[in-house]
Amino acid sequence: MTRSGFKAALEEILQMPRGSLQDSDSRETVSGWSSIADVQILTTITSEFGLEPDMALLEAETVGDLLDALEAKDAFS
């Protein structure tokens, strides 16, 4: 999965229009970002990248932080 593909998956999980999610978006700025969405995001990370959530992923505050954490783990193809 690519960086843009993962961002599209996040938009689907968060029920946002395609291309609307910004790197600066967070739980505070996205109304559909709930604890259930967190579980879905972590499940996607595990299934798509084979990564177990660690502190870098769990502490990500924005979409950009999450993408950067995944990129640091060479997750994107």
Distance bins in CASP14 RR format, pairs under 12 A and 6 or more apart:
PFRMAT RR
TARGET T0000
AUTHOR 0000-0000-0000
RMODE 2
METHOD distances of the structure
MODEL  1
1 7 0 0 0 0 1 0 0 0 0 0 0
1 8 0 0 0 0 1 0 0 0 0 0 0
1 9 1 0 0 1 0 0 0 0 0 0 0
1 10 0 0 0 0 0 1 0 0 0 0 0
1 44 0 0 0 0 1 0 0 0 0 0 0
1 45 0 0 0 0 1 0 0 0 0 0 0
1 47 0 0 0 0 1 0 0 0 0 0 0
1 48 1 0 1 0 0 0 0 0 0 0 0
1 49 1 0 0 1 0 0 0 0 0 0 0
1 50 0 0 0 0 0 1 0 0 0 0 0
1 51 0 0 0 0 0 1 0 0 0 0 0
1 67 0 0 0 0 0 1 0 0 0 0 0
1 70 0 0 0 0 1 0 0 0 0 0 0
1 71 0 0 0 0 0 1 0 0 0 0 0
1 75 1 0 0 1 0 0 0 0 0 0 0
1 76 1 0 0 1 0 0 0 0 0 0 0
1 77 1 0 0 1 0 0 0 0 0 0 0
2 8 0 0 0 0 1 0 0 0 0 0 0
2 9 0 0 0 0 0 1 0 0 0 0 0
2 48 0 0 0 0 0 1 0 0 0 0 0
2 49 0 0 0 0 0 1 0 0 0 0 0
2 67 0 0 0 0 0 1 0 0 0 0 0
2 70 0 0 0 0 0 1 0 0 0 0 0
2 71 0 0 0 0 0 1 0 0 0 0 0
2 75 0 0 0 0 1 0 0 0 0 0 0
2 76 1 0 1 0 0 0 0 0 0 0 0
2 77 1 0 0 1 0 0 0 0 0 0 0
3 9 0 0 0 0 0 1 0 0 0 0 0
3 10 0 0 0 0 0 1 0 0 0 0 0
3 23 0 0 0 0 0 1 0 0 0 0 0
3 48 0 0 0 0 0 1 0 0 0 0 0
3 49 0 0 0 0 0 1 0 0 0 0 0
3 63 0 0 0 0 0 1 0 0 0 0 0
3 64 0 0 0 0 1 0 0 0 0 0 0
3 66 0 0 0 0 0 1 0 0 0 0 0
3 67 1 0 1 0 0 0 0 0 0 0 0
3 68 0 0 0 0 1 0 0 0 0 0 0
3 69 0 0 0 0 0 1 0 0 0 0 0
3 70 1 0 0 1 0 0 0 0 0 0 0
3 71 1 0 0 1 0 0 0 0 0 0 0
3 74 0 0 0 0 0 1 0 0 0 0 0
3 75 0 0 0 0 1 0 0 0 0 0 0
3 76 1 0 1 0 0 0 0 0 0 0 0
3 77 0 0 0 0 1 0 0 0 0 0 0
4 10 0 0 0 0 0 1 0 0 0 0 0
4 11 0 0 0 0 0 1 0 0 0 0 0
4 18 0 0 0 0 0 1 0 0 0 0 0
4 19 0 0 0 0 1 0 0 0 0 0 0
4 21 0 0 0 0 0 1 0 0 0 0 0
4 23 0 0 0 0 0 1 0 0 0 0 0
4 67 0 0 0 0 1 0 0 0 0 0 0
4 76 0 0 0 0 1 0 0 0 0 0 0
4 77 0 0 0 0 0 1 0 0 0 0 0
5 11 0 0 0 0 1 0 0 0 0 0 0
5 12 0 0 0 0 1 0 0 0 0 0 0
5 18 0 0 0 0 0 1 0 0 0 0 0
5 19 0 0 0 0 0 1 0 0 0 0 0
5 21 0 0 0 0 0 1 0 0 0 0 0
5 44 0 0 0 0 0 1 0 0 0 0 0
5 48 0 0 0 0 1 0 0 0 0 0 0
5 49 0 0 0 0 0 1 0 0 0 0 0
5 67 0 0 0 0 0 1 0 0 0 0 0
5 70 0 0 0 0 0 1 0 0 0 0 0
5 75 0 0 0 0 0 1 0 0 0 0 0
5 76 0 0 0 0 1 0 0 0 0 0 0
5 77 0 0 0 0 1 0 0 0 0 0 0
6 12 0 0 0 0 0 1 0 0 0 0 0
6 13 0 0 0 0 0 1 0 0 0 0 0
6 21 0 0 0 0 0 1 0 0 0 0 0
6 41 0 0 0 0 1 0 0 0 0 0 0
6 44 1 0 0 1 0 0 0 0 0 0 0
6 45 0 0 0 0 1 0 0 0 0 0 0
6 47 0 0 0 0 0 1 0 0 0 0 0
6 48 1 0 0 1 0 0 0 0 0 0 0
6 49 0 0 0 0 1 0 0 0 0 0 0
6 51 0 0 0 0 0 1 0 0 0 0 0
6 63 0 0 0 0 1 0 0 0 0 0 0
6 64 0 0 0 0 0 1 0 0 0 0 0
6 66 0 0 0 0 1 0 0 0 0 0 0
6 67 1 0 0 1 0 0 0 0 0 0 0
6 68 0 0 0 0 0 1 0 0 0 0 0
6 69 0 0 0 0 0 1 0 0 0 0 0
6 70 1 0 0 1 0 0 0 0 0 0 0
6 71 0 0 0 0 1 0 0 0 0 0 0
6 75 1 0 0 1 0 0 0 0 0 0 0
6 76 1 0 0 1 0 0 0 0 0 0 0
6 77 0 0 0 0 0 1 0 0 0 0 0
7 13 0 0 0 0 0 1 0 0 0 0 0
7 14 0 0 0 0 0 1 0 0 0 0 0
7 16 0 0 0 0 0 1 0 0 0 0 0
7 18 0 0 0 0 1 0 0 0 0 0 0
7 19 1 0 0 1 0 0 0 0 0 0 0
7 20 0 0 0 0 0 1 0 0 0 0 0
7 21 1 0 1 0 0 0 0 0 0 0 0
7 22 0 0 0 0 1 0 0 0 0 0 0
7 23 0 0 0 0 1 0 0 0 0 0 0
7 25 0 0 0 0 0 1 0 0 0 0 0
7 41 0 0 0 0 0 1 0 0 0 0 0
7 44 0 0 0 0 0 1 0 0 0 0 0
7 63 1 0 0 1 0 0 0 0 0 0 0
7 64 0 0 0 0 1 0 0 0 0 0 0
7 66 0 0 0 0 1 0 0 0 0 0 0
7 67 1 0 0 1 0 0 0 0 0 0 0
7 70 0 0 0 0 0 1 0 0 0 0 0
7 71 0 0 0 0 0 1 0 0 0 0 0
7 76 0 0 0 0 0 1 0 0 0 0 0
8 14 0 0 0 0 0 1 0 0 0 0 0
8 16 0 0 0 0 1 0 0 0 0 0 0
8 17 0 0 0 0 0 1 0 0 0 0 0
8 18 1 0 0 1 0 0 0 0 0 0 0
8 19 1 0 0 1 0 0 0 0 0 0 0
8 20 0 0 0 0 0 1 0 0 0 0 0
8 21 0 0 0 0 1 0 0 0 0 0 0
8 44 0 0 0 0 0 1 0 0 0 0 0
8 48 0 0 0 0 0 1 0 0 0 0 0
8 63 0 0 0 0 0 1 0 0 0 0 0
8 67 0 0 0 0 0 1 0 0 0 0 0
9 16 0 0 0 0 0 1 0 0 0 0 0
9 18 0 0 0 0 0 1 0 0 0 0 0
9 21 0 0 0 0 0 1 0 0 0 0 0
9 37 0 0 0 0 0 1 0 0 0 0 0
9 40 0 0 0 0 1 0 0 0 0 0 0
9 41 0 0 0 0 1 0 0 0 0 0 0
9 43 0 0 0 0 0 1 0 0 0 0 0
9 44 1 0 1 0 0 0 0 0 0 0 0
9 45 0 0 0 0 1 0 0 0 0 0 0
9 47 0 0 0 0 0 1 0 0 0 0 0
9 48 1 0 0 1 0 0 0 0 0 0 0
9 49 0 0 0 0 0 1 0 0 0 0 0
9 63 0 0 0 0 0 1 0 0 0 0 0
9 66 0 0 0 0 0 1 0 0 0 0 0
9 67 0 0 0 0 0 1 0 0 0 0 0
9 70 0 0 0 0 0 1 0 0 0 0 0
10 16 0 0 0 0 1 0 0 0 0 0 0
10 18 0 0 0 0 0 1 0 0 0 0 0
10 19 0 0 0 0 0 1 0 0 0 0 0
10 20 0 0 0 0 0 1 0 0 0 0 0
10 21 1 0 1 0 0 0 0 0 0 0 0
10 22 0 0 0 0 0 1 0 0 0 0 0
10 23 0 0 0 0 0 1 0 0 0 0 0
10 25 0 0 0 0 1 0 0 0 0 0 0
10 26 0 0 0 0 0 1 0 0 0 0 0
10 30 0 0 0 0 1 0 0 0 0 0 0
10 32 0 0 0 0 0 1 0 0 0 0 0
10 33 0 0 0 0 1 0 0 0 0 0 0
10 37 0 0 0 0 1 0 0 0 0 0 0
10 38 0 0 0 0 0 1 0 0 0 0 0
10 40 0 0 0 0 1 0 0 0 0 0 0
10 41 1 0 0 1 0 0 0 0 0 0 0
10 42 0 0 0 0 0 1 0 0 0 0 0
10 44 0 0 0 0 1 0 0 0 0 0 0
10 45 0 0 0 0 0 1 0 0 0 0 0
10 48 0 0 0 0 0 1 0 0 0 0 0
10 60 0 0 0 0 0 1 0 0 0 0 0
10 62 0 0 0 0 0 1 0 0 0 0 0
10 63 1 0 0 1 0 0 0 0 0 0 0
10 64 0 0 0 0 0 1 0 0 0 0 0
10 66 1 0 0 1 0 0 0 0 0 0 0
10 67 0 0 0 0 1 0 0 0 0 0 0
10 70 0 0 0 0 0 1 0 0 0 0 0
11 17 1 0 0 1 0 0 0 0 0 0 0
11 18 1 0 1 0 0 0 0 0 0 0 0
11 19 1 0 0 1 0 0 0 0 0 0 0
11 20 1 0 0 1 0 0 0 0 0 0 0
11 21 1 0 1 0 0 0 0 0 0 0 0
11 22 0 0 0 0 0 1 0 0 0 0 0
11 25 0 0 0 0 1 0 0 0 0 0 0
11 30 0 0 0 0 1 0 0 0 0 0 0
11 32 0 0 0 0 0 1 0 0 0 0 0
11 33 0 0 0 0 0 1 0 0 0 0 0
11 37 0 0 0 0 0 1 0 0 0 0 0
11 41 0 0 0 0 0 1 0 0 0 0 0
11 44 0 0 0 0 0 1 0 0 0 0 0
11 63 0 0 0 0 1 0 0 0 0 0 0
12 18 0 0 0 0 1 0 0 0 0 0 0
12 19 0 0 0 0 0 1 0 0 0 0 0
12 20 0 0 0 0 0 1 0 0 0 0 0
12 21 0 0 0 0 1 0 0 0 0 0 0
12 32 0 0 0 0 0 1 0 0 0 0 0
12 37 0 0 0 0 0 1 0 0 0 0 0
12 40 0 0 0 0 1 0 0 0 0 0 0
12 41 0 0 0 0 0 1 0 0 0 0 0
12 44 0 0 0 0 1 0 0 0 0 0 0
13 21 0 0 0 0 1 0 0 0 0 0 0
13 30 0 0 0 0 0 1 0 0 0 0 0
13 32 0 0 0 0 1 0 0 0 0 0 0
13 33 0 0 0 0 1 0 0 0 0 0 0
13 34 0 0 0 0 0 1 0 0 0 0 0
13 36 0 0 0 0 1 0 0 0 0 0 0
13 37 1 0 1 0 0 0 0 0 0 0 0
13 38 0 0 0 0 1 0 0 0 0 0 0
13 39 0 0 0 0 1 0 0 0 0 0 0
13 40 1 0 1 0 0 0 0 0 0 0 0
13 41 1 0 1 0 0 0 0 0 0 0 0
13 42 0 0 0 0 0 1 0 0 0 0 0
13 43 0 0 0 0 1 0 0 0 0 0 0
13 44 1 0 0 1 0 0 0 0 0 0 0
13 45 0 0 0 0 0 1 0 0 0 0 0
13 48 0 0 0 0 0 1 0 0 0 0 0
13 63 0 0 0 0 0 1 0 0 0 0 0
13 66 0 0 0 0 0 1 0 0 0 0 0
14 20 0 0 0 0 1 0 0 0 0 0 0
14 21 1 0 0 1 0 0 0 0 0 0 0
14 22 0 0 0 0 0 1 0 0 0 0 0
14 25 0 0 0 0 1 0 0 0 0 0 0
14 26 0 0 0 0 0 1 0 0 0 0 0
14 27 0 0 0 0 1 0 0 0 0 0 0
14 29 0 0 0 0 0 1 0 0 0 0 0
14 30 1 0 1 0 0 0 0 0 0 0 0
14 31 0 0 0 0 1 0 0 0 0 0 0
14 32 1 0 1 0 0 0 0 0 0 0 0
14 33 1 0 1 0 0 0 0 0 0 0 0
14 34 0 0 0 0 1 0 0 0 0 0 0
14 36 0 0 0 0 0 1 0 0 0 0 0
14 37 1 0 1 0 0 0 0 0 0 0 0
14 38 0 0 0 0 0 1 0 0 0 0 0
14 40 0 0 0 0 1 0 0 0 0 0 0
14 41 0 0 0 0 1 0 0 0 0 0 0
14 44 0 0 0 0 0 1 0 0 0 0 0
14 63 0 0 0 0 1 0 0 0 0 0 0
14 66 0 0 0 0 0 1 0 0 0 0 0
15 21 0 0 0 0 0 1 0 0 0 0 0
15 30 0 0 0 0 1 0 0 0 0 0 0
15 31 0 0 0 0 1 0 0 0 0 0 0
15 32 1 0 0 1 0 0 0 0 0 0 0
15 33 0 0 0 0 1 0 0 0 0 0 0
15 34 0 0 0 0 0 1 0 0 0 0 0
15 36 0 0 0 0 0 1 0 0 0 0 0
15 37 0 0 0 0 1 0 0 0 0 0 0
15 40 0 0 0 0 0 1 0 0 0 0 0
16 22 0 0 0 0 0 1 0 0 0 0 0
16 25 0 0 0 0 1 0 0 0 0 0 0
16 29 0 0 0 0 0 1 0 0 0 0 0
16 30 1 0 0 1 0 0 0 0 0 0 0
16 31 0 0 0 0 1 0 0 0 0 0 0
16 32 0 0 0 0 1 0 0 0 0 0 0
16 33 0 0 0 0 1 0 0 0 0 0 0
16 37 0 0 0 0 0 1 0 0 0 0 0
16 63 0 0 0 0 0 1 0 0 0 0 0
17 30 0 0 0 0 0 1 0 0 0 0 0
19 25 0 0 0 0 0 1 0 0 0 0 0
19 63 0 0 0 0 0 1 0 0 0 0 0
20 29 0 0 0 0 0 1 0 0 0 0 0
20 30 0 0 0 0 1 0 0 0 0 0 0
20 63 0 0 0 0 0 1 0 0 0 0 0
21 29 0 0 0 0 1 0 0 0 0 0 0
21 30 1 0 0 1 0 0 0 0 0 0 0
21 32 0 0 0 0 0 1 0 0 0 0 0
21 33 0 0 0 0 0 1 0 0 0 0 0
21 37 0 0 0 0 0 1 0 0 0 0 0
21 41 0 0 0 0 0 1 0 0 0 0 0
21 62 0 0 0 0 0 1 0 0 0 0 0
21 63 1 0 1 0 0 0 0 0 0 0 0
21 64 0 0 0 0 1 0 0 0 0 0 0
21 66 0 0 0 0 0 1 0 0 0 0 0
21 67 0 0 0 0 0 1 0 0 0 0 0
22 29 0 0 0 0 1 0 0 0 0 0 0
22 30 0 0 0 0 1 0 0 0 0 0 0
22 62 0 0 0 0 1 0 0 0 0 0 0
22 63 1 0 0 1 0 0 0 0 0 0 0
22 64 0 0 0 0 1 0 0 0 0 0 0
22 67 0 0 0 0 0 1 0 0 0 0 0
23 29 0 0 0 0 0 1 0 0 0 0 0
23 60 0 0 0 0 0 1 0 0 0 0 0
23 61 0 0 0 0 0 1 0 0 0 0 0
23 62 1 0 0 1 0 0 0 0 0 0 0
23 63 1 0 1 0 0 0 0 0 0 0 0
23 64 1 1 0 0 0 0 0 0 0 0 0
23 65 0 0 0 0 1 0 0 0 0 0 0
23 66 0 0 0 0 1 0 0 0 0 0 0
23 67 1 0 0 1 0 0 0 0 0 0 0
23 68 0 0 0 0 1 0 0 0 0 0 0
23 71 0 0 0 0 0 1 0 0 0 0 0
24 30 0 0 0 0 0 1 0 0 0 0 0
24 61 0 0 0 0 0 1 0 0 0 0 0
24 62 1 0 1 0 0 0 0 0 0 0 0
24 63 1 0 0 1 0 0 0 0 0 0 0
24 64 1 0 0 1 0 0 0 0 0 0 0
24 65 0 0 0 0 1 0 0 0 0 0 0
24 66 0 0 0 0 0 1 0 0 0 0 0
24 67 0 0 0 0 0 1 0 0 0 0 0
25 31 0 0 0 0 0 1 0 0 0 0 0
25 32 0 0 0 0 0 1 0 0 0 0 0
25 33 0 0 0 0 1 0 0 0 0 0 0
25 37 0 0 0 0 0 1 0 0 0 0 0
25 60 0 0 0 0 0 1 0 0 0 0 0
25 61 0 0 0 0 0 1 0 0 0 0 0
25 62 1 0 0 1 0 0 0 0 0 0 0
25 63 1 0 1 0 0 0 0 0 0 0 0
25 64 0 0 0 0 1 0 0 0 0 0 0
25 65 0 0 0 0 0 1 0 0 0 0 0
25 66 0 0 0 0 0 1 0 0 0 0 0
25 67 0 0 0 0 0 1 0 0 0 0 0
26 32 0 0 0 0 0 1 0 0 0 0 0
26 33 1 0 0 1 0 0 0 0 0 0 0
26 37 0 0 0 0 0 1 0 0 0 0 0
26 38 0 0 0 0 0 1 0 0 0 0 0
26 60 0 0 0 0 1 0 0 0 0 0 0
26 61 1 0 1 0 0 0 0 0 0 0 0
26 62 1 0 1 0 0 0 0 0 0 0 0
26 63 1 0 0 1 0 0 0 0 0 0 0
26 64 0 0 0 0 1 0 0 0 0 0 0
26 65 0 0 0 0 1 0 0 0 0 0 0
26 66 0 0 0 0 1 0 0 0 0 0 0
27 33 1 0 1 0 0 0 0 0 0 0 0
27 34 0 0 0 0 1 0 0 0 0 0 0
27 35 0 0 0 0 1 0 0 0 0 0 0
27 37 0 0 0 0 1 0 0 0 0 0 0
27 38 0 0 0 0 1 0 0 0 0 0 0
27 41 0 0 0 0 0 1 0 0 0 0 0
27 60 0 0 0 0 0 1 0 0 0 0 0
27 61 1 0 0 1 0 0 0 0 0 0 0
27 62 0 0 0 0 1 0 0 0 0 0 0
27 63 0 0 0 0 0 1 0 0 0 0 0
27 65 0 0 0 0 0 1 0 0 0 0 0
27 66 0 0 0 0 0 1 0 0 0 0 0
28 61 0 0 0 0 1 0 0 0 0 0 0
28 62 0 0 0 0 1 0 0 0 0 0 0
28 63 0 0 0 0 0 1 0 0 0 0 0
29 61 0 0 0 0 0 1 0 0 0 0 0
29 62 0 0 0 0 1 0 0 0 0 0 0
29 63 0 0 0 0 1 0 0 0 0 0 0
30 37 0 0 0 0 1 0 0 0 0 0 0
30 38 0 0 0 0 0 1 0 0 0 0 0
30 41 0 0 0 0 0 1 0 0 0 0 0
30 62 0 0 0 0 0 1 0 0 0 0 0
30 63 0 0 0 0 1 0 0 0 0 0 0
31 37 0 0 0 0 0 1 0 0 0 0 0
32 38 0 0 0 0 0 1 0 0 0 0 0
32 40 0 0 0 0 0 1 0 0 0 0 0
32 41 0 0 0 0 0 1 0 0 0 0 0
33 39 0 0 0 0 0 1 0 0 0 0 0
33 40 0 0 0 0 0 1 0 0 0 0 0
33 41 0 0 0 0 1 0 0 0 0 0 0
33 60 0 0 0 0 0 1 0 0 0 0 0
33 61 0 0 0 0 0 1 0 0 0 0 0
33 62 0 0 0 0 0 1 0 0 0 0 0
33 63 0 0 0 0 1 0 0 0 0 0 0
33 66 0 0 0 0 0 1 0 0 0 0 0
34 40 0 0 0 0 1 0 0 0 0 0 0
34 41 0 0 0 0 0 1 0 0 0 0 0
35 41 0 0 0 0 0 1 0 0 0 0 0
35 42 0 0 0 0 0 1 0 0 0 0 0
36 42 0 0 0 0 0 1 0 0 0 0 0
36 43 0 0 0 0 0 1 0 0 0 0 0
37 43 0 0 0 0 0 1 0 0 0 0 0
37 44 0 0 0 0 0 1 0 0 0 0 0
37 63 0 0 0 0 0 1 0 0 0 0 0
37 66 0 0 0 0 0 1 0 0 0 0 0
38 44 0 0 0 0 0 1 0 0 0 0 0
38 45 0 0 0 0 0 1 0 0 0 0 0
38 53 0 0 0 0 1 0 0 0 0 0 0
38 57 0 0 0 0 0 1 0 0 0 0 0
38 58 0 0 0 0 1 0 0 0 0 0 0
38 60 0 0 0 0 0 1 0 0 0 0 0
38 66 0 0 0 0 0 1 0 0 0 0 0
39 45 0 0 0 0 0 1 0 0 0 0 0
39 46 0 0 0 0 0 1 0 0 0 0 0
39 53 0 0 0 0 0 1 0 0 0 0 0
39 58 0 0 0 0 0 1 0 0 0 0 0
40 46 0 0 0 0 0 1 0 0 0 0 0
40 47 0 0 0 0 0 1 0 0 0 0 0
40 48 0 0 0 0 0 1 0 0 0 0 0
41 47 0 0 0 0 0 1 0 0 0 0 0
41 48 0 0 0 0 0 1 0 0 0 0 0
41 49 0 0 0 0 0 1 0 0 0 0 0
41 51 0 0 0 0 0 1 0 0 0 0 0
41 53 0 0 0 0 1 0 0 0 0 0 0
41 57 0 0 0 0 1 0 0 0 0 0 0
41 58 0 0 0 0 0 1 0 0 0 0 0
41 60 0 0 0 0 1 0 0 0 0 0 0
41 63 0 0 0 0 1 0 0 0 0 0 0
41 66 1 0 0 1 0 0 0 0 0 0 0
41 67 0 0 0 0 0 1 0 0 0 0 0
41 69 0 0 0 0 0 1 0 0 0 0 0
41 70 0 0 0 0 0 1 0 0 0 0 0
42 48 0 0 0 0 0 1 0 0 0 0 0
42 49 0 0 0 0 0 1 0 0 0 0 0
42 50 0 0 0 0 0 1 0 0 0 0 0
42 51 0 0 0 0 1 0 0 0 0 0 0
42 52 0 0 0 0 1 0 0 0 0 0 0
42 53 1 0 1 0 0 0 0 0 0 0 0
42 54 0 0 0 0 0 1 0 0 0 0 0
42 57 1 0 0 1 0 0 0 0 0 0 0
42 58 0 0 0 0 1 0 0 0 0 0 0
42 60 0 0 0 0 0 1 0 0 0 0 0
42 66 0 0 0 0 0 1 0 0 0 0 0
42 69 0 0 0 0 0 1 0 0 0 0 0
42 70 0 0 0 0 0 1 0 0 0 0 0
43 49 0 0 0 0 0 1 0 0 0 0 0
43 50 0 0 0 0 0 1 0 0 0 0 0
43 51 0 0 0 0 0 1 0 0 0 0 0
43 52 0 0 0 0 0 1 0 0 0 0 0
43 53 0 0 0 0 1 0 0 0 0 0 0
44 50 0 0 0 0 0 1 0 0 0 0 0
44 51 0 0 0 0 0 1 0 0 0 0 0
44 53 0 0 0 0 0 1 0 0 0 0 0
44 57 0 0 0 0 0 1 0 0 0 0 0
44 66 0 0 0 0 0 1 0 0 0 0 0
44 70 0 0 0 0 0 1 0 0 0 0 0
44 75 0 0 0 0 0 1 0 0 0 0 0
45 51 1 0 1 0 0 0 0 0 0 0 0
45 52 0 0 0 0 1 0 0 0 0 0 0
45 53 1 0 0 1 0 0 0 0 0 0 0
45 54 0 0 0 0 0 1 0 0 0 0 0
45 56 0 0 0 0 0 1 0 0 0 0 0
45 57 1 0 0 1 0 0 0 0 0 0 0
45 58 0 0 0 0 0 1 0 0 0 0 0
45 60 0 0 0 0 0 1 0 0 0 0 0
45 66 0 0 0 0 1 0 0 0 0 0 0
45 67 0 0 0 0 0 1 0 0 0 0 0
45 69 0 0 0 0 1 0 0 0 0 0 0
45 70 1 0 0 1 0 0 0 0 0 0 0
45 73 0 0 0 0 1 0 0 0 0 0 0
45 75 1 0 0 1 0 0 0 0 0 0 0
45 76 0 0 0 0 0 1 0 0 0 0 0
46 52 1 0 0 1 0 0 0 0 0 0 0
46 53 1 0 0 1 0 0 0 0 0 0 0
46 54 0 0 0 0 0 1 0 0 0 0 0
46 57 0 0 0 0 0 1 0 0 0 0 0
46 70 0 0 0 0 0 1 0 0 0 0 0
46 75 0 0 0 0 0 1 0 0 0 0 0
48 70 0 0 0 0 1 0 0 0 0 0 0
48 75 0 0 0 0 1 0 0 0 0 0 0
48 76 0 0 0 0 0 1 0 0 0 0 0
48 77 0 0 0 0 0 1 0 0 0 0 0
49 57 0 0 0 0 0 1 0 0 0 0 0
49 66 0 0 0 0 0 1 0 0 0 0 0
49 69 0 0 0 0 0 1 0 0 0 0 0
49 70 1 0 0 1 0 0 0 0 0 0 0
49 71 0 0 0 0 0 1 0 0 0 0 0
49 73 1 0 0 1 0 0 0 0 0 0 0
49 74 0 0 0 0 1 0 0 0 0 0 0
49 75 1 0 1 0 0 0 0 0 0 0 0
49 76 0 0 0 0 1 0 0 0 0 0 0
49 77 0 0 0 0 1 0 0 0 0 0 0
50 57 0 0 0 0 0 1 0 0 0 0 0
50 70 0 0 0 0 0 1 0 0 0 0 0
50 73 0 0 0 0 1 0 0 0 0 0 0
50 74 0 0 0 0 0 1 0 0 0 0 0
50 75 0 0 0 0 1 0 0 0 0 0 0
51 57 1 0 0 1 0 0 0 0 0 0 0
51 58 0 0 0 0 0 1 0 0 0 0 0
51 66 0 0 0 0 0 1 0 0 0 0 0
51 69 0 0 0 0 1 0 0 0 0 0 0
51 70 1 0 0 1 0 0 0 0 0 0 0
51 71 0 0 0 0 0 1 0 0 0 0 0
51 72 0 0 0 0 0 1 0 0 0 0 0
51 73 1 0 0 1 0 0 0 0 0 0 0
51 74 0 0 0 0 0 1 0 0 0 0 0
51 75 1 0 0 1 0 0 0 0 0 0 0
51 76 0 0 0 0 0 1 0 0 0 0 0
52 58 0 0 0 0 0 1 0 0 0 0 0
52 73 0 0 0 0 0 1 0 0 0 0 0
53 59 0 0 0 0 0 1 0 0 0 0 0
53 60 0 0 0 0 0 1 0 0 0 0 0
53 66 0 0 0 0 0 1 0 0 0 0 0
53 69 0 0 0 0 1 0 0 0 0 0 0
53 70 0 0 0 0 0 1 0 0 0 0 0
53 73 0 0 0 0 0 1 0 0 0 0 0
54 60 0 0 0 0 0 1 0 0 0 0 0
54 69 0 0 0 0 1 0 0 0 0 0 0
54 70 0 0 0 0 0 1 0 0 0 0 0
54 72 0 0 0 0 0 1 0 0 0 0 0
54 73 0 0 0 0 1 0 0 0 0 0 0
54 75 0 0 0 0 0 1 0 0 0 0 0
55 69 0 0 0 0 1 0 0 0 0 0 0
56 65 0 0 0 0 1 0 0 0 0 0 0
56 66 0 0 0 0 1 0 0 0 0 0 0
56 67 0 0 0 0 0 1 0 0 0 0 0
56 68 0 0 0 0 1 0 0 0 0 0 0
56 69 1 0 1 0 0 0 0 0 0 0 0
56 70 0 0 0 0 1 0 0 0 0 0 0
56 71 0 0 0 0 0 1 0 0 0 0 0
56 72 1 0 0 1 0 0 0 0 0 0 0
56 73 1 0 0 1 0 0 0 0 0 0 0
56 75 0 0 0 0 0 1 0 0 0 0 0
57 64 0 0 0 0 0 1 0 0 0 0 0
57 65 0 0 0 0 1 0 0 0 0 0 0
57 66 1 0 0 1 0 0 0 0 0 0 0
57 67 0 0 0 0 0 1 0 0 0 0 0
57 68 0 0 0 0 0 1 0 0 0 0 0
57 69 1 0 1 0 0 0 0 0 0 0 0
57 70 1 0 0 1 0 0 0 0 0 0 0
57 71 0 0 0 0 0 1 0 0 0 0 0
57 72 0 0 0 0 0 1 0 0 0 0 0
57 73 0 0 0 0 1 0 0 0 0 0 0
57 75 0 0 0 0 1 0 0 0 0 0 0
58 65 0 0 0 0 0 1 0 0 0 0 0
58 66 0 0 0 0 1 0 0 0 0 0 0
58 69 0 0 0 0 1 0 0 0 0 0 0
59 65 1 0 0 1 0 0 0 0 0 0 0
59 66 0 0 0 0 1 0 0 0 0 0 0
59 68 0 0 0 0 0 1 0 0 0 0 0
59 69 0 0 0 0 1 0 0 0 0 0 0
60 66 1 1 0 0 0 0 0 0 0 0 0
60 67 0 0 0 0 1 0 0 0 0 0 0
60 68 1 0 0 1 0 0 0 0 0 0 0
60 69 1 0 1 0 0 0 0 0 0 0 0
60 70 0 0 0 0 1 0 0 0 0 0 0
60 71 0 0 0 0 0 1 0 0 0 0 0
60 72 0 0 0 0 0 1 0 0 0 0 0
60 73 0 0 0 0 0 1 0 0 0 0 0
61 68 0 0 0 0 0 1 0 0 0 0 0
61 69 0 0 0 0 0 1 0 0 0 0 0
62 68 0 0 0 0 1 0 0 0 0 0 0
62 69 0 0 0 0 0 1 0 0 0 0 0
63 69 0 0 0 0 0 1 0 0 0 0 0
63 70 0 0 0 0 0 1 0 0 0 0 0
64 70 0 0 0 0 1 0 0 0 0 0 0
64 71 0 0 0 0 1 0 0 0 0 0 0
64 72 0 0 0 0 0 1 0 0 0 0 0
65 71 0 0 0 0 0 1 0 0 0 0 0
65 72 0 0 0 0 0 1 0 0 0 0 0
66 72 0 0 0 0 0 1 0 0 0 0 0
66 73 0 0 0 0 0 1 0 0 0 0 0
66 75 0 0 0 0 0 1 0 0 0 0 0
67 73 0 0 0 0 0 1 0 0 0 0 0
67 75 0 0 0 0 1 0 0 0 0 0 0
67 76 0 0 0 0 1 0 0 0 0 0 0
68 75 0 0 0 0 0 1 0 0 0 0 0
68 76 0 0 0 0 0 1 0 0 0 0 0
69 75 0 0 0 0 1 0 0 0 0 0 0
69 76 0 0 0 0 0 1 0 0 0 0 0
70 76 1 0 0 1 0 0 0 0 0 0 0
70 77 0 0 0 0 0 1 0 0 0 0 0
71 77 0 0 0 0 0 1 0 0 0 0 0
END
